[in-house]
């Protein structure tokens, strides 16, 4: 079964929704205008049970099926990124310094397309919870929505999400049972020494050499404290210090990111980083403070639900366009919080060749929206079929 005919028939409308969202990006939890636009479209579809103000600007809308049954959750993220757009599109961002550079405008559109179809047909039992989430990029809005009780409040039994994938062939699905995306942590190291003249470094306690030593020491964690076949990435991405070539500065800063899949590995990194920072600071006679933040957990698909989602994807895209044993990746997703709370699956959906995610020239491919909407719709109909 290809794209659902009814969804294909309003593909032009979906393009209009998506391009409106693209032109009006919002950041973090402040997605109030986006949520209002989504709610207006949902009401146009005849959906009246809309719960707003969750995680500040998130909303959950309920579509009733025919007869008793469980509730299935479908999630889309709504927030944009603090990037200046360079696409030159007629519908490019109207807000300086913000753009939909990750395709969340497309994710929201795909869920709206599924909502329109499901509200028209009601060809399922139980209920569908349409989850429109803010703050995926920064703030963990998915975790906040879970903490605010959406799974219990709406009796959600299973939950699914999609992310577009530049470079993956147009309309191709990719997923895997078990871990799919990594946990993400961040670290900041604030170093303080004693500044002075660059000509008399013996009179200083130099935070620059300490910062460089700490950065090098951190890189040995993955090479010397970690089994090489287990996935781990530690990247020092920031070193800031100094103001002139003849001044030894007072302070230095080192920051970066850690990606992992195993909680024991995560704890080992945190422990070893603390030891390296403390020991190196002592060796260079400076003080150093480590601020290690544990952020999004690993995105782990339920094996049974991932297999089911792949079956549905094959119905929509064809058997040759579904990879159901994909390699896990070191990126991160706050849909992970929802998968910790309920069984479900997260999938990538190819949008063909394009600029990469989080790039100023990126744009969601509108041709893929009917595919994602059809997948969501068929997922509901297959998971919760009508009796008899």
Residue pairs with C-beta under 8 A, 6 or more apart in sequence:
1 315
1 316
1 378
2 316
2 317
2 318
2 374
3 316
3 370
3 371
3 374
4 117
4 370
4 373
4 374
4 377
4 378
6 117
6 120
6 121
7 113
7 114
7 116
7 117
7 370
7 373
7 374
7 377
8 370
10 113
10 116
11 366
11 369
11 370
14 109
14 110
14 112
14 113
14 366
14 369
14 370
14 373
15 366
15 369
17 41
17 108
17 109
17 112
18 105
18 106
18 108
18 109
18 364
18 366
18 369
19 91
19 366
20 37
20 91
21 34
21 37
21 78
21 100
21 105
21 108
21 109
22 89
22 91
22 92
22 93
22 99
22 100
22 105
22 363
22 364
23 91
23 92
23 93
23 94
24 33
24 34
24 37
24 93
24 94
24 95
25 80
25 81
25 93
25 95
25 98
25 99
25 100
25 105
26 32
26 33
26 34
26 57
26 78
26 79
26 80
26 95
26 98
26 134
27 79
27 80
27 81
27 82
27 98
27 137
27 138
28 79
28 134
28 135
28 137
28 138
28 139
28 141
29 55
29 56
29 57
29 79
29 134
29 135
29 139
29 141
29 144
30 56
30 57
30 134
31 57
31 58
31 78
31 79
31 134
31 135
32 56
32 57
34 57
34 78
34 79
34 108
34 134
35 52
35 57
35 58
35 59
35 78
35 132
35 134
38 59
38 78
38 108
38 112
38 132
39 50
39 52
39 59
39 61
41 112
41 115
41 116
42 50
42 61
42 112
42 115
42 130
43 50
45 115
45 116
45 119
45 120
46 119
46 120
47 61
47 62
47 63
47 115
47 119
47 130
49 61
49 62
49 64
50 59
50 60
50 61
50 62
51 59
51 60
51 61
51 62
51 154
52 58
52 59
53 59
54 60
54 145
54 148
54 150
55 133
55 134
55 135
55 141
55 144
55 145
55 148
56 134
56 135
57 78
57 134
58 78
58 131
58 132
58 133
58 134
58 141
58 144
58 145
59 132
60 129
60 130
60 131
60 132
60 150
60 154
61 115
61 129
61 130
61 132
62 71
62 127
62 128
62 129
62 130
62 154
63 115
63 118
63 119
63 122
63 127
63 128
63 130
64 122
64 127
65 122
65 123
65 124
65 125
65 126
65 127
65 128
65 384
65 386
66 122
66 123
66 124
66 125
66 386
67 125
67 126
67 386
67 387
68 125
68 126
69 124
69 125
69 126
69 127
69 384
70 126
70 127
70 155
70 157
70 158
70 384
71 126
71 127
71 128
71 129
71 154
71 155
71 156
71 157
72 126
72 127
72 128
72 129
72 156
72 157
72 158
72 159
72 160
72 379
72 380
72 383
72 384
73 128
73 129
73 131
73 150
73 151
73 154
73 156
73 158
73 159
73 160
73 338
73 342
73 344
74 111
74 114
74 128
74 129
74 130
74 131
74 159
74 160
74 161
74 376
74 379
74 380
75 111
75 131
75 132
75 133
75 142
75 159
75 160
75 161
75 335
75 338
76 104
76 107
76 108
76 110
76 111
76 130
76 131
76 132
76 133
76 161
76 162
77 104
77 107
77 108
77 133
77 134
77 136
77 141
77 142
78 104
78 107
78 108
78 132
78 133
78 134
79 104
79 134
79 135
79 136
79 137
79 138
79 141
80 93
80 98
80 99
80 100
80 101
80 102
80 104
80 105
80 137
81 98
81 99
81 100
81 101
81 102
81 137
81 358
82 97
82 98
83 97
83 98
83 99
83 101
83 358
83 359
83 360
84 96
84 97
84 99
84 360
85 92
85 93
85 99
85 101
85 360
86 360
86 361
87 360
87 361
87 362
87 363
89 363
92 99
93 99
93 100
99 360
100 106
100 364
101 357
101 358
101 359
101 360
101 362
102 137
102 357
102 358
102 362
103 163
103 164
103 351
103 357
103 362
103 364
104 136
105 364
106 164
106 351
106 364
106 365
106 366
106 368
106 369
106 372
107 161
107 162
107 163
107 164
107 372
108 132
109 369
109 373
110 162
110 369
110 372
110 373
110 376
111 130
111 132
111 373
111 376
112 373
113 369
113 370
113 372
113 373
113 376
114 130
114 372
114 373
114 374
114 376
114 377
114 380
115 130
117 373
117 377
118 124
118 128
118 377
118 380
123 381
123 386
124 380
124 381
124 383
124 384
124 385
124 386
125 384
125 385
125 386
125 387
126 384
127 154
127 155
128 380
129 150
129 154
129 156
131 145
131 150
131 159
131 338
133 141
133 142
133 145
134 141
135 141
135 144
135 334
136 142
136 333
136 334
136 335
140 295
140 296
140 334
140 337
141 334
142 333
142 334
142 335
142 336
142 337
142 338
143 296
143 334
143 337
145 337
145 338
146 337
146 338
146 340
146 341
150 156
151 159
151 338
151 341
151 342
156 342
157 342
158 302
158 305
158 342
158 343
158 344
158 383
159 338
159 339
159 341
159 342
159 343
159 344
160 305
160 309
160 344
160 345
160 346
160 347
160 376
160 379
161 333
161 335
161 338
161 344
161 346
161 347
162 346
162 347
162 348
162 349
162 372
162 375
162 376
163 333
163 346
163 347
163 348
163 349
164 348
164 349
164 350
164 351
164 364
164 365
164 368
164 372
165 174
165 348
165 349
165 350
165 351
166 351
166 352
166 353
166 354
166 355
166 356
166 357
166 362
167 350
167 353
167 354
167 356
168 174
168 348
168 349
168 350
168 351
168 352
169 321
169 350
169 352
170 350
170 351
170 352
170 365
170 367
170 368
171 317
171 321
171 349
171 350
171 368
171 371
172 317
172 321
172 322
172 323
172 349
172 350
173 310
173 313
173 316
173 317
173 321
173 322
173 323
173 347
173 348
173 349
173 350
173 375
174 322
174 323
174 326
174 347
174 348
174 349
174 350
175 301
175 306
175 309
175 310
175 313
175 323
175 324
175 326
175 345
175 346
175 347
175 348
176 301
176 306
176 324
176 325
176 326
176 327
176 328
177 301
177 302
177 303
177 306
177 307
177 324
177 325
178 300
178 301
178 303
178 306
178 328
179 261
179 298
179 299
179 300
179 301
179 328
180 299
180 300
180 301
180 326
180 328
180 329
180 346
181 298
181 299
181 328
181 329
181 330
181 331
181 332
181 333
181 336
181 346
182 231
182 233
182 259
182 260
182 261
182 298
182 299
182 328
182 329
182 330
182 331
182 332
183 259
183 260
183 261
183 263
183 266
183 294
183 295
183 296
183 297
183 298
183 332
183 336
184 257
184 258
184 259
184 295
184 296
184 332
185 257
185 258
185 259
185 260
185 266
185 269
185 270
185 292
185 293
185 294
185 295
186 255
186 256
186 257
186 258
186 292
186 293
186 295
187 255
187 256
187 257
187 258
187 273
187 290
187 291
187 292
187 293
188 253
188 254
188 255
188 290
188 291
188 293
189 211
189 214
189 253
189 254
189 255
189 277
189 288
189 289
189 290
189 291
190 251
190 253
190 288
190 289
190 291
191 207
191 210
191 211
191 214
191 251
191 252
191 253
191 254
191 281
191 286
191 287
191 288
192 207
192 250
192 251
192 286
192 287
192 288
193 204
193 205
193 206
193 207
193 210
193 248
193 249
193 250
193 251
193 252
193 284
193 285
193 286
193 287
194 203
194 204
194 205
194 250
195 204
195 247
195 248
195 249
195 250
196 203
196 204
196 247
196 248
197 203
197 204
197 246
197 247
197 248
198 245
198 246
198 247
198 248
199 246
201 248
204 248
205 284
205 285
205 286
206 248
206 284
206 286
207 241
207 249
207 250
207 251
207 252
207 284
207 286
208 241
208 242
208 248
208 249
208 252
209 284
210 252
210 280
210 281
210 283
210 284
210 286
210 288
211 239
211 241
211 252
211 253
211 254
212 239
213 280
213 283
213 284
214 254
214 276
214 277
214 280
214 281
214 288
215 236
215 239
215 254
217 276
217 280
218 234
218 236
218 254
218 256
218 273
218 276
219 234
219 236
220 276
221 234
221 268
221 269
221 272
221 273
221 276
222 232
222 233
222 234
225 268
225 272
226 232
226 265
226 268
226 269
230 261
230 262
230 265
231 259
231 260
231 261
231 328
231 330
232 258
232 259
232 260
232 265
232 269
233 257
233 258
233 259
233 260
233 330
234 256
234 257
234 258
234 259
234 269
235 256
235 257
235 258
236 254
236 255
236 256
237 255
237 256
237 257
238 253
238 254
238 255
238 256
239 252
239 253
239 254
240 252
240 253
241 249
241 251
241 252
241 253
242 249
242 252
243 249
258 266
258 269
259 330
259 331
259 332
260 266
260 269
260 298
261 298
261 328
266 294
270 292
270 294
273 290
273 292
274 290
274 292
277 288
277 290
278 288
278 290
280 288
281 287
281 288
295 332
296 332
296 333
296 334
296 336
296 337
297 336
297 337
297 340
298 332
298 336
299 332
299 333
299 335
299 336
299 339
299 346
300 336
300 339
300 340
301 339
301 344
301 345
301 346
302 339
302 343
302 344
302 345
304 343
305 343
305 344
305 345
306 324
306 345
307 324
308 345
308 382
308 383
309 345
309 347
309 379
310 322
310 324
311 382
312 375
312 378
312 379
312 382
313 321
313 322
313 347
313 375
314 321
314 322
315 378
315 382
316 371
316 374
316 375
316 378
317 371
317 375
326 348
333 346
335 346
338 344
339 345
339 346
347 375
349 368
349 371
349 372
349 375
350 368
351 364
351 365
351 367
351 368
352 365
352 367
352 368
354 362
354 363
354 365
355 361
355 362
355 363
356 362
